[in-house]
């Protein structure tokens, strides 16, 4: 029984909480500052190319989408 209580206390130690908080913050930063804008821009680019838009137009609109999504994610999702 003593081992179970010690393990439960170790899981809630301040060091683990700080480590989990740091990991969570890093995941959120990467996801919203890189993953969301890049994923949206690539998705728009592929959709426009498949719809018959020229690659240069699709690239330009994908770039504008990347800028817009980056602005939105920095404004609303970064904390």
Secondary structure, 3 states (H helix, E strand, C coil): CHHHHHHHHHHCCHHHHHHHHHHHHHHHHHHHHHHHHHHHHHHHHHHHHHCCCCHHHHHHHHHHHHHHHHHHHHHHHCC
